[in-house]
């Protein structure tokens, strides 16, 4: 539910110059609420933050949902109390004794939706589809409101994707985010008094005489707590929602089973419905929502430009929630790309750092406050992303970007998309065909929506299934991309997320991720410096909490890049990558020593007796690769752009040796390594590093020397005894 509100007159909010604010509605003292002063005015303001809800008769009369679906509430108090948690067996047993209600609901759903689809067919047959498009969109919205919360929730799930939903439908469905017809204020106030055990006068010194926002599960009033004077939002649950949602879930679950059997689908659609239903039932318990909000605030409320409202847990019950008042505009309406990036960073922390994430981030629950922060609202539907799944998701992104489709097939088994018995080679071939074109454009151009669409085309053939958790995880990212592309069509959420993933892979201490990094950087025992370059390059683009700025810096100054790379590799988090770099530097310097020896030998040995029988070249193909890797490592540390075409395989080295002698190749690399211009930038930034990083840097020569001695000793022993 959205809490988009106007301020109290006594607490004026500072307005940004580029936002016009209407005159706020004053709150009425609670002592004046006991009468006929609870009617919702019909006046509508132009801004969502103060938009009141139609129709005006709803406050004193019956809302559309109750009017059309009120028969669903016919459960005894004991039956209603038994539905506090999602239990499909218990729901089925209750409605098995109420076949007439079940039949009536099926008839209502079939006739209302059937009539709408029939009208759409007639529009198409009479070539009036374009003219009637907006009319049908409005009719669909009204039908969903009549059918109730379950269908409104489904509509909300797709209302944030302008790339999937036609504009007219998108506009109408977006109204379902916070402009549902409210129920009676008299009923709402009675619920508050019953749940909190005190009168309205005792609880609040002021409270709005009508709801300022209404959603599928409840509605919100603005109030001032009597004891403390704090301005709060009071959310009251819509009556009868548990009974209505329980029956609709029972029906949807039955239909999911039919669809799966009829379509011979591999995905357990009923499990997906169960996952969604469990979240929905948790959302109907405001005690759980308050605790979720408290945990969310503790985990993410300290992030830069993220605001999480305070929860008044002790003054919250299962049907009434009291939380801090938040003012602002919908994120989807203000077109603030910076806050979308803040949302991406926060989502990364939710999904891949802590695993506790907001599972219902539709645009109505994401707010831009007047001081430019991203506010998260409505914490009823949250999700838990287990550690092994988080790491599997990261590995899948890595393998996708690096086009390692065989490893990606294994990731899909880990994530639960494929059964372990799936034909791995066939799946790898299929994934190559599905994703190769998408990733060929580069990670910054990969469309999150396109990836999901392409994957969907192969699901049936290879027995893919959608894990029940996956729909909530993907939605949390898809919503942000949907908001962004509404005003920036070329925005790609993966482009903003992958740098964070790259940074996590390079810095995480998880043994699984370190093993994945090792496997990624060493293919068939050969170091893939191009992949390290790619990861480092992307990680430098990552907008961390400290570097989250409104304009991303595309700095070409090599000193800045050098400082960033050194700062990263010399910290404790960069220890694993530092070990890899030291190992490869040692290999390269060892190869450089051999190259130098060969260069000297090629000059001096011919003058010696029996020179023709002496081997001038002691370098192997691997040494040549190590030598060239050293060159690229120096360039990397010196802040130069990586050269995609300079990667050399063993076969490439062999071919090159046929064209150029080893001595000439070594001389060329020695000349390049001796370039002062490439070394000076590295030396110049050392004084700017933190003291602990400088100390770590001073210890590296001794460590490197030890590795070189070990390699020299091993090489000597090998040549003597083998």
Buried (B, 14 or more C-beta within 10 A) or exposed (E): BBBBBBBBEEEEBEEBEEEEBEEBBEBBBBEEBEEEEBBBEEEEBEBBBBBBBBEBEBBBEBBBBBEBBBBBBEBEEEBBEBBEEBBBEEBEEBBEEBEEBBEBBEEBBEEBBEEBEEBBEEBEEEEEBEEBBBEBBBBBBBBBBBBBBBBBBBBBBBBBBBBEBEEBBBBBBBBBBBBBBBBBBEBBBBBBBEBBEBEBBEBBBBBBBBBBBBBBBBBBBBBBBBEEEBBBBBBBBBBBBBBBBBBBBBBBBBBBBEEBEEEEBBBBBBBBBBBBBBBBBBBBBBBBBBBBBBBBBEBBBEBBBBBBBBBBBEBBBBBBBBBBBBBBBBBBBBBBBBBBBBBBBBBBBBBBBBBBBBBBBBBBBBBBBBEBBBBBBBBBBBBEBEEEBBBBBBBBBBBBBBBBBBBBBBBBBBBBBBEEEBEBEEBBBBBBEBBEEBBEEEBEBBBBBBBEEBBEEBBEEBBBBBBBBBBBBBBBBBBBBBBBBBBEEEBBBBBBBBBBBBBBBBBBEBEBBBEBBEBBBEEEEBBBBBBBBBBBBBBBBBBEBEEBEEEEEEEEEBBBBBBBBBBBBBBEBBEBBBEBBBBBBBBBBBBBBBBEEBBEBBEEBEEEEEEEEEEBBBBEBBBBBBBBBBBBBBBBBBBBEBEEEEBBEBEBBEEBBEEEBBBEBBBBBBEBBEEEEBBEBBEEBBEEBEEEBBEBBEEBEEBBEEBBEEBBEEBEEEEEEE
